[in-house]
Amino acid sequence: MEFLNGYFDREFYLQVLTGIIVVPAGLGVAVLYTSLFDEKATDRVLWHLFWAGVIHSLIMLVAFSSEAVSSFLYNYIPLTEKGQGFVEMRIRSPGLTSGGGDILSGLHAVLVVVGFYMVLRSWRCLTMVQKIMACSGFYLLVASMALAARTGYVVTVLLIPVLFVVLKWCTQERFSFPYLLKGFTVFLFLGVFTFLSF
């Protein structure tokens, strides 16, 4: 109706177009991973999503702390009015998105939970270097939620108990209660430490 009345909201139509493109793109990624990794495709997708979030968190932190990097980055990334306000006032970092905010923070929270699930599943198989890298990745993701919005912390608090229930009673692995308790205690310590450091 707005379009028929002569009002063209470019941001809205870009979001609709992006949403339409995401579905076939996601199917293409699923087919590609299945053909490359067979039965390990799901594990690889989840690990790659986690590490993509960690890299994006690093970009957010660097862009927030360096005006030179920020001005270079946002010469190429179009910002919404909200994103422009965040960058100019230097209160938040939209990273590689156009606006950042609560949606970005929520996405990073989901990636934290995905990474935590993968670490719990493969902790005994990881080398010490991989364990340190995963813990550093958690730190960066939780820190980046503070630079996007605080919504991510709420999402994490809501999703972690769900993950606990799923891992204890709904998965084939049937993790033991003491193992899950240790993992969640470490995760809670890391989350609170990161939150307080920002």
N, C-alpha and C positions, 0 to 999 in steps of 0.2 A: 504493500500500500504506500509506503514511504517513497519507493522508487517511482510509482505511478504519479505521485504528487510532486515529483521533481526533486526529492531529497535523496542524495546519494551518499551513503555512509561507507566510505572506502574501507575503513577498518573492519566493519561487519562483514562485508563481502569477501575480504581477504581471509577472514576467519572461516567463513563457510567454504571457500575454495580449498583452504588448507585441510579442513576436515574431510572433504571429499577425496583429496589426493592421498591422505594418510591411510585409508582403508586398502586400496590396491598396493600401496607401497609396503604396508605391513605384511600383506599376503606374499609379496615378492620376496621380502626378507625371510619369511618363514620357509618358503620353497628353497631359497638359496642355502640357508643354514641346514635344512634337512638333507639336501643333496651333498653338502660338504662334510657334515659331521654325523650323519645317520642318527643312531640312538643317543648320542651325546649332544644333539642339537639344542635341546632345552637348557642344559647346563651352560653351554657356550653362550647362548643368547643372554641368559641371566648374568653371567660374569661380565660379558661385554657391556650390558646396560649399566651395571654397577660401575665399571671403570670409565665409561663415557660420562657418567654423573660426576665421578671424581675429577676427571679432566675439566669438565665444565665448572666445577666448584673452584678449581685452581684458577681458571680464567676469571671467574667472578672476583676472587680475592685480589688478584693482581690488578685488574681493572679498577677495583675500589681503592687500592692503596697507591696507584700511580696515575697521576693526571695525564701524563704523556701517553700511556697505554690506553687510557679511557678515551681520550680525544681521537687517537688513531682508530680505535675499534669502532667508535660510533660515527666516524666519517663514512663507514661502509655498512653499518647496521642501522636501518631506519627505526627510530624510536617513536613510540606512541607519546602522547602528551604526558601520561603518567610516568613512563620510563624516562622521558626527558627531565621531568621534575626530580626524579630520584637521582639522576646523574648530576644535574646542576647543583642540587643542594647537598650532594655527597652523603646521603643518608642510607641509600640502598644501592645494590648493584644488580642490574638486570642481566648481566652476563651476555650470552649470545642471543637472548630473546629481545623482543622489541619493547616489552613492558616490565617483565619480571613480576614481582609481587607475590600474592598468596598462591597463585597457580604454580609458579616456579618452585616455591617453597614446599608445596604439597607434593610435587613431582619428586623433588630431592628426598623427601621423607619416604616415599614409596621405594626409591632406589636404596636408601639406607636399610630398609626392612628386607629388600631383595638380597642385598649384599650380606646382611647378617644371617639370613637363611642359608646362603651358599657357604659362608664360613662355618656355620654349625655343621652343615652336611659334610664338609671336606676338611675339617680342622686337623684330623689325624694324618691326612695325606699331604698337607701343606708343609713346605720347608720353613725354616725360621724367617728367612728373608720375605717369603710370601705372607707370612703372618704379620710381620711388621708393616709391610706395604698395605695389607688389608686394614689394619688398625689405623694407619695414617690416612687411608682413604675414608674411613668412617669419620675421623676427625675433620677432614676437609668438607665432607658432605654436611655434617651437623653444623659446622661453622658457616657454611654457605647459606644454610636456612636462616641464620640470623641476619644475613645481608639481603635476603630476598623478602622475607616476612616471617612472623612468628607462627603462622598457620602450620608450617611443617612440624613444629614441635607437638602441636595438638594431634596432628595426623599420626605421628610416630607413637605417641602415648596411646592412641586408640588402636593402632595396628599391631603393636607388640604383644598385647595379651591375646589377640586373635591368632597371631603366629604361634604363640606358646601352645594354645589349645590344638591348633592344626598339627604342630610337630609332635605333640604328645599322643594324640588319639586318632588323627585322621591320615597320617602318612604311612607308607610302607616301612620306613626306617624304624619307627617306634623308638624314638630317642628316650633314654632313661631320664627320670626326673632329676637326679643329682647333676647329670651332664647339662641339661637345659638350665637348671638353676645357676650353675657356674657361669654358663654363657650369658645368661640374662643379667647376672650381677656385674660381670665385666662390661657388658654393653651399657648398663645403667650408669656405672662409674664413668665410663668414657663420655657418655652423653651429658651428664651433669658437669663434668670437668670442662668440656667444650663450651657448654652454655655459659658457665660462670666466667670462662676466659674471654668471652665476647661481651 
